[in-house]
Amino acid sequence: MKRYFRDIFQSIWTVLQGMKITGFHLFTRSCTLQYPSVKWELPERSRMRLFNKIEDCIGCGQCVRACPVDCIYMTTERRAKEEAPIFAADGTPIKLRVTQFDIDMSLCCYCNLCTYPCPTHCLVMTPEYEFAVQAKQDFLYRFAKDEPQAPPKPAPSPRPAGSR
């Protein structure tokens, strides 16, 4: 009989403990966010999507060497000497033409290591975190605007005087 009343008391006690937790959360403010219309304020240095301001890129390739998963692909070629000089926003001369600058965000591990060695600070992590796509191919971002230049045609060699 003693065990019977003890079990009843224990069951009432556990229900009261559960109701105490429920009652505590009943009167606290909700932290639910109405997502599409209201978004979280992200920390200042949060790491999200990579972006390259290609106009300031000097083609040094330091970001490619720093990337631990090799998700950045860059192809450059030398600018012709007769072309007008171009400078980045910070005044660094641009001596290479970037013909390919692709970032495969499906491979990126969001470590932010590629942004630190960039001398012109053109490669940055943006605070944008909503970039879901249907196809994996859509995670390949192409930033280069320049087309590869055709190599200059060699000048015809002069003929020897005695040949036709």
C-alpha positions in Angstrom: 0.0 0.0 0.0 2.8 2.3 0.8 4.4 1.7 -2.6 1.0 2.5 -4.3 0.8 6.0 -2.7 4.5 6.7 -3.4 4.0 5.9 -7.1 1.0 8.3 -7.2 3.0 11.0 -5.5 6.0 10.5 -7.9 3.8 10.7 -11.0 2.1 13.9 -9.7 5.5 15.3 -8.9 6.9 14.6 -12.4 3.9 16.2 -14.1 4.3 19.3 -11.9 8.0 19.5 -12.8 7.1 19.3 -16.5 4.4 21.9 -16.1 6.8 24.2 -14.3 9.1 24.2 -17.3 6.1 24.7 -19.6 4.9 27.5 -17.5 8.3 29.2 -17.5 8.4 29.2 -21.3 4.8 30.2 -21.6 5.6 33.8 -20.2 8.9 34.4 -22.0 9.2 36.3 -25.3 9.2 34.2 -28.4 12.4 34.1 -30.4 10.7 32.8 -33.6 11.5 34.8 -36.7 9.0 35.3 -39.5 11.7 34.3 -42.0 11.0 35.6 -45.5 10.0 39.0 -44.3 12.3 39.3 -41.2 15.9 38.1 -41.3 18.6 37.7 -38.7 21.2 40.4 -38.2 24.4 38.6 -39.0 27.8 39.3 -37.2 30.1 41.8 -39.0 32.7 39.2 -39.9 30.4 36.4 -40.9 31.5 34.2 -43.8 29.0 33.7 -46.6 29.3 34.1 -50.4 32.6 35.0 -52.2 32.6 38.0 -54.5 35.3 39.3 -56.7 35.4 42.9 -57.9 37.1 41.9 -61.2 37.9 45.5 -62.1 40.4 45.6 -59.2 41.9 42.1 -59.7 45.6 42.3 -60.7 45.7 38.5 -61.5 48.4 37.7 -59.0 46.9 34.3 -58.1 47.5 34.5 -54.4 43.9 33.6 -53.7 44.2 30.5 -55.8 47.3 29.4 -53.9 45.7 30.1 -50.5 42.5 28.1 -51.2 42.7 24.8 -49.4 40.1 23.1 -51.5 41.1 24.5 -54.9 37.7 26.0 -55.7 39.1 29.1 -57.5 40.1 28.9 -61.1 42.1 31.7 -62.7 43.7 32.2 -66.1 45.7 35.3 -66.9 47.7 36.6 -69.8 50.1 39.5 -70.2 48.8 42.8 -71.3 50.4 44.3 -74.5 52.9 47.1 -73.9 51.1 49.4 -76.3 47.8 49.1 -74.3 46.9 52.0 -72.0 47.9 51.4 -68.4 45.1 50.3 -66.0 45.1 50.8 -62.3 43.1 49.1 -59.5 41.1 51.2 -57.1 44.1 51.4 -54.6 46.5 52.5 -57.4 48.2 49.2 -58.0 49.0 48.8 -61.7 47.3 45.9 -63.5 49.8 44.2 -65.7 47.9 41.0 -66.4 44.6 40.4 -68.1 42.3 38.1 -66.2 40.6 35.9 -68.8 39.1 33.4 -66.4 38.1 33.9 -62.7 35.7 31.2 -61.6 34.7 30.3 -58.1 32.9 27.0 -57.5 30.9 27.6 -54.3 29.8 24.0 -54.2 33.5 23.1 -53.3 34.1 26.2 -51.0 34.5 25.5 -47.3 33.9 29.1 -46.4 37.2 29.4 -44.5 37.9 33.0 -45.8 41.6 32.1 -46.3 41.5 33.3 -49.9 40.5 36.9 -49.0 43.5 37.6 -46.7 46.4 37.5 -49.2 44.6 39.6 -51.9 46.8 42.8 -52.2 44.0 44.9 -53.7 41.2 43.5 -51.5 39.0 42.8 -54.4 38.0 39.3 -53.2 35.6 39.5 -50.2 33.0 37.4 -48.4 29.6 39.1 -48.7 27.0 38.9 -45.9 24.5 37.4 -48.3 23.5 33.9 -47.1 20.5 33.1 -49.3 21.9 31.5 -52.4 20.1 28.2 -52.8 19.8 26.9 -56.4 18.2 23.9 -58.1 21.3 22.7 -60.0 24.8 22.2 -58.7 26.2 23.9 -61.9 24.6 27.2 -60.8 27.2 27.4 -57.9 29.9 28.1 -60.4 30.4 31.9 -60.5 32.2 33.4 -63.4 33.7 36.9 -62.8 36.1 37.5 -65.7 34.9 40.0 -68.4 38.0 40.0 -70.7 38.3 37.7 -73.6 41.6 36.0 -74.4 43.6 38.0 -76.9 44.8 36.2 -80.1 48.5 36.0 -80.1 50.1 38.5 -82.5 50.9 37.2 -85.9 54.7 37.0 -86.6 56.0 39.3 -89.2 56.9 37.6 -92.5 60.6 36.9 -92.6 62.4 38.7 -95.5 63.4 36.4 -98.4 67.0 36.0 -99.3 68.1 38.1 -102.3 68.7 35.1 -104.6 65.4 33.3 -104.1 62.1 33.8 -105.9 
